[in-house]
Amino acid sequence: MKVQDFAYQVALRTIELLENAQHYKVSEEHRKEILQKILQEVNDIVKKAS
């Protein structure tokens, strides 16, 4: 599994948890923007985690 795929899945799950546990609704447009932003930042996120 590529790191980008993993980051995408983590971001997607985070959005789902916010929607289910906190009753926070993320529009489809915002969902796409958030997921795209995560993919753009994945290298920086990995560096911070190291």
Summary of the structure (lengths in Angstrom):
residues: 50
radius of gyration: 11.6
end to end distance: 18.3
largest distance: 32.5
contacts: 106
relative contact order: 0.17
helix: 82%
strand: 0%
